[in-house]
Amino acid sequence: MNQHLNPFRQTDALDEVLLDVAALIELSPRDRRVADNRYRLLKQHLERKGGPLAPYLVDGVSLIYAQGSIATSTTIVSGTEDDRFDVDAIVEIDVPAHWDNDRALDLLEESLQGFPGVVKIVRCTRCVQLQFAFMHMDVTIMDRRARIAIERAGEIFHSPDKGDSSRVPSNPWGFTSWFRRTVGIGQEAFKEILSRHRGAAGRDRLPLLNENERLVVAKADQVDLPPMIPSAIDAQEAVALKLLKRFLNLLYKGLPVKRPPSIYLTKRAGDVGYVPQGLAAQLFALADSTAKIMRHHIASGTRPRELNPSYHPDSINDRWPAEGAAGVKDMKMFAEQLEYLCARLEQMAIAPLDDMAKTIDELFGERVGKAQREAMAARYDRRQEPGQLFAAPRSGAIAAPAIVPASQAYREVPRHNFHPMILGGEDEI
């Protein structure tokens, strides 16, 4: 028998655990409705009579829209101890020619004052951030005055506290369209399974701003309002990306190096494509291939230059990695952590459930791990007394002792002796 087998050949148990984790870290359907209402409020607030930006937003076309993870359906909880979601919005206007490169963000910051329910407003280098309880919204001005031939391409403003301000080519609308078109809406079987996990493990987190928002969210299914954020994507590629982002969020907390931008990870997820072996293999392929790219650049003395597929003047990782030796350190740290994730995924693919649980805590956080185990126990174990969960040999299917038909038919998630990862064709026997 050929021992060079794929450790991701039978990963039903690991995939099931990862699906729970994904459901726990993403926006619930109810929280998506809350977020959608915040975008609607943003449009109303900026277009209000007398607002500083209102004269530039009255052409009859909605020019305020979601971008980033909320548009690609890959938003996750960002905090380690708190459950905060970070979302992004674009405000397209024709910026007057006489404005300097600081004026747009200055006026945006002024326009956002008095936004309902906001706790704090922070001026950042390329955006103005609205901070709500458990949610931050980064709002960016896009100058479309040049009427570039590419749909919704334009320039955003780089306005640091120190140093010169400048304009940066950008087309988040086009990037979102590319990603959604590339990954599609997801495989039907995977979507059905993910839906069940959301029902079991999903969490509503975002507190409502006021009674008006409560009514809007409650009536969202009955009132025919045009959505402000794109529909959810249930593709396996998008779910793997959420898991990778969660791992990196925890990992980079407190580190002295900058983490790669989320849009770079999103581009990589789209480039990797669909991996039919399952969610664990999908996550492995994303992490492994990206680590290899980093190692190649380190060895070659180069750095990744990812371009927006919809608009090549838009360099999606223009601020990462850093220049020179600092950039090498950025890439090395990133590669090492991706390789560590890959090693842990391989271990979990052949580990018993108890060991798998410890690794989930390590990779995705103890609170998430605890909630995942509670969701799994509730799904399988209907007895009054808690007990060990087991998995069928070779299939990895999980069951509680009460439904195991015979002692030899089920055991704890089995250990195997697979060779380190071989993705691709069928295993040779």
N, C-alpha and C positions, 0 to 999 in steps of 0.2 A: 504494500500500500504506500502510495506517495504521501509523505508527511507534510509536503509543502502546500498546506491548505489555507484557505482564506478565513481568518478569524471572524469575518463579518458574514460568513455563509449562513449562520443560524443565530440571529440576534433579535428574536421576537421580544425577549424579556428586556433587553437593553433599549430597544426601540420604544417599547411601551413606557419605560421609565423616562426616557428623553421626551416623549410626547407630553407626559405629565408636566415635566419641567417647563417645556415650551408654553403650555397652557397657563402655567402659574406666572410667567414673567411677561406675558403680552397684555395688551389692552383687551379687556373683556368687551363683548358686544355693547353692554351698557356704557362702559367707559368710552368706547368709540363714539357713542351718541353725545356724551358730554364733550369730548374733544371737538366733534363736529359743531356743536353749539358755540364753542369758544371761537372757532374760525368765523362763524356767522356774526358773532358779537364784534370781532375785529373789523370786519367789513363795515358794519353799522357804525362803529365808533370812529373809524378813520374818515368815513364819508359824511359824518354828521355836519349839520349846518354850522358854519363858523369854524370848523376844524382846520388847522393849518395846512393839511394835505388835501382837504376836500376839493379845492379848485382843480387839482390834477387827477381826480378820480370820478369825474362826472361825465364821461363819454358814453355812458349807457352800457358798457361791457364790464363784466366782473373781472377785475385785474388783481384780485387778491386770492391766493390759492395756497394749498398745502404743498410743501416740498419735503425732501429728506425722507426719514424713516416712516413718517406717517403716510406719505404718498406711496412708498414702496411696500407698505403693510408689514414693516419689520420693526416697529417701535417696541421697546421693552422697558422694564423698570431699570432706571439708571443707578439709583443709590444702592449702597451696600446695607445700610441700616434702615433707611427709609424706602418707601415705595414711590419713587418719583419718576414721572415720564417726561422726556424732553422731546418737544415737537418743534416744527419749523414752518414758517410762512413767508411767502414772497409778496411784496407789494410792487406792482409794475406801474411806473409813471413815466411821462416824458419829462426828464429832468431839464429845467431851463439851462441854456448854454452859459449863463453868467454865474451859475452856482459853482463854488469850489468843491473839492472832493470831500469836505467835511459837512457841507450844508445839508445834504440829503438825510444823513443820520441825525444831525442836530434837529431837523424839523420833524423827523419821525419820532424822536424821543419826546419832543414837545407835544406832538399829536396824541401820543399814547397816555399822557397824563389823565388821570381820572377814569381809567379803564375799570369797569365794574369788577369787584372782587379781587383785584390784584393786590398782592402783599408788598411787592417791591418791583421797581423798574430799574434795570441795569444797562448802561451803555457799554457795548462790547466793540471789538475791533471792526467787525463786519455786520453787526446787527444790533438791535435793541431787544433785550430780554424782558419778557413779562413773567414774573414769578408768582404762581398761585400755590396754594397748598397742594402738594403732591404733583405739581405739573409746572414745567417751564416752557414758554413759547418764545423761540427766537424769531424775530421779525426782521426781514432784510429788504432793503430797497433795490429794485432792479430798474436801471435806466434803459428804456426801449427806444429812445429817440432816434437812434441810427437806423431803425427799421431794417435790421439784418434779415437776409433772405431766409435764414433758418427760423422756424416757428419758435417764437418766444425767447430767442437768444438775445442777450444784451450784456450789460455791465453792472456789476455790483461795486460797492465802495469799500476800500480797505482804509480805515481811518484809525490808526493806533494813537495811543496817548503820547508816544514819543516817536519821532521820525516822520517822514513824508507820507502824506495820504496819496492814494492812487486808485485807479479803476482796474477791475479784474474781469476778464471775459467769463461769462457764465450762462448756462442753460439748464437749470434744474428741471424744468418741464420736460425737455427733451430726454434727459437722463432717466427720469421716472418712466417715460414712455418706452424707452429702450429696455429697461429692466423688466417692466411688466409684460412687454411683448416677448422678451427672451424666456422668462420662466413660465409664462402662461398662468392659468388659474389653478393648476394642480391636477394630479391624477384623482379620478373619482373615488377609488377605493381609499386612497390616503386621506382625502377630504372627509370621508365618512368617519374614518377612525379618529381623525383629529377633532371632529365635531363632538364625538363621544367623550374624548378626554377633556375638552373644554367644559362640557357639562359637568364633569366630575371634579375637575381641578381648578377651573377658572375662578378668578377673584375680581370683584368690583372694588375699586380703590378710590377713585376720584370723588372728593366731596363736592356737593353742588354749591354754586355761588350764592344762590338765593331762590326764592319761591318761583320766580319766573323761569329760571333754568330748570327747576324740578318739573314744571309743567311742560316745558318744551321737550325735555328728555322723555317724560312719561308718555307724551303723545306722539313721539317720533314715528311710531309705526302706523299711526292713523292719519297724520298730517302730511300732505304731499309737498314737502319742502325739498328743493334741489340739494343734493349732498354737497358739502364743502370739502370733504375728504374722499379720495377714491375708495372703491370697494376693497374689502379684505382679499388678500391672496393666500390661498391655502396650499401653495406649491411646496414640495419637500425642500427645495433649494432655499426658499424664504425662511422656513422653520429652522433649518440648519444654521442659517445666518443669525437668527435670533439667539440661538444657543452659543455661537461663537462670540457674539457681542457681549452676552452676559458674562461669559468666562473672562473676557478681556477687561470688562468693567471692574470686576473684582480684583483682577490681577494687577492692574495699573494703578489702583488706588494708593496714593502715597508714594509712588515711585518717582524718581527724579527725571525720568525720560518721558517724552511725549508719546502717546499712543497713536497709531495710525488713524486717520479720519474714518468715520463710519462709511462715507461714500466709497472709499477705497475698498473696504470689505464687501460692500454691496456689488461693486464692479467685479470683484473676484468671484463672488457667488454666482453672478450671471455668466461669467466666462467658464466656470467649472461645468455647468450644465447638470442635467439630471443623472443621478447614480441609482440604478435599479435595485441595488442590494439592500436599500433601506436607509432609514434616517441616520443611524450610527455611521454607516459607510459614507453617507453624504457629508456629514460633518467631518469625518476623517479626511475625505478627499479634498474638501475646502481647506482645512488646516494644513495638510501635508503638502499640497501643491503650492500653497502660498509660502510655506517655510522654504521650499526648494527655490522659489523665485528669490527670496531674500538671500539665501546662501549663494546663489549665482551672482547677485549684485555685489555682495561682500567680496567674493573671490575675484570679480572682474574690476573692482574699483568703480563701479557705476551705481546708479540709484534708480528706483522705479519711476517711470514717467507715464502715469496713466492718464489718458485723454478721455473726455466725455465722448462716447461713440456718436452722439447726435450733433456735436459741435466741437471740433478738434482744438480750437483756440482755448477751450476751457480745460485746464489742467486740474484734475480733481484731487490731486495730492500735492498741490503747489507748496504747501507749508510743511510737508512731511515726506521723507525724513529730513533732519537738519542738514546743513552743509558740512563737509569735512568730516573730522573724526567724530563729532557728535552724531552725525548721520549714520556712521557705521555702528556706533553704539545703539542707536535707535533700531536699526535693522537687526542687529545681533540679538538684542533683547526680544524683539518680536519673533524672530525665528526660533529662539530657544523655547519660548513659551508655547508656540504652536507645536513644536516637536514634543514638548511635555504633554500637551493635550492629546496628541496622537498616541503617545505611549499609554496614557491612562485609558483612552478609548479601547485600545487593543487589550489591555488588562481586563477592563469591564466586560468585554465581549466573551471572555472565557471564565468569568468569576462567578462565585455564588452570590446570591442576592444580598447577603449581609455585607460582603466586601464591596459590592457595587454601590450600596447605600453610602458607605463611608466616602467613596470617591465622588459621588454626586454632591455630598456636603462640601467637599474640598473644592470642586470645580465651579459650583453654581451657588454656594452659600448654604449655611446650616438651616436658615429659616425656610428656604426653598426646598431643601432636602427633606426636612421634617414634614412640610405640607405635602410633598410628593408621596411620602410613605403613608401618610394618613389617607390620601386620595386612593392609593392603590389598595390599602387595607379595606376601605369602605366599599370598593368596587368588587373585591373578591370574597371577603370574609363576612358572611352574614350571621355568624354565630355570636352569642352574647359574650363568650370568653375569647379574647384575642389569641391568635396562634401563628405559627410559622407559615409563611407562604412558600409554595414549592413550584417547580417548573418541570415540564415534560422534557426528558432527555432528547437531544437532537433538535427539537423544535423550539425550545426556550419558552413555550407557552406556560403562563403562570396559573396556578390554582391554589385554593385553600384546602387543608386536609379534609374538610367535610365533604368535598366533591371528588376526592381522589378515589378511583375505583379499586385500585389494588396497590400494594406496597411497592411492587416492582415497576409500576407504570409511571410513577412520578417520583422525583427527588428534587433536592434544592437545585437552583440554577447550575447546570453541570459545568465541571471543569473540562477543558479540552487541551490538546497539545498542538495547537496550530502554529505554523510558521508565521513570523511577523508579516504584516499586511501584504496581500497580493490581490489587487483589484483588477477586474477585467474579465477574462473568460471564465469558463467553468473550471471547477477544481478537478484535478486528475486523480483518479482512484486506481 
